[in-house]
Amino acid sequence: MINGCTFYFDGTWKSCCDAHDVAFTLGGNVVDMLHANWDLINCVNQYSTLNAIVIGIGVTVGGWLVFPWAKTKGKSIYEIITGKRFDK
């Protein structure tokens, strides 16, 4: 689901968050997640370094829960626990 900066406000960097949402929806492995997070941090940093740091910490910590892992057959930890997809 493309919904801007989930759990954070949509600033001038909203398009960065939207691109990150697309990458997260695709799933993959931990390297894919880290690349998506790094791309987001670099993108937001063009607008605001402080917000890039805050968002970077949020997606790194929160991402471990909602990223659809290849190891778990495309399910996130959240989905395994609750039976629901985070983005639905």
Buried (B, 14 or more C-beta within 10 A) or exposed (E): EEEBBBEBEEBEBBEBBBBBBEBBEEBBEEEBBEEBBEBBBEBBBEBBEEBBEEBBEBBBEBBBEBBBBEEEEEBBBBBEEEEEBBBE
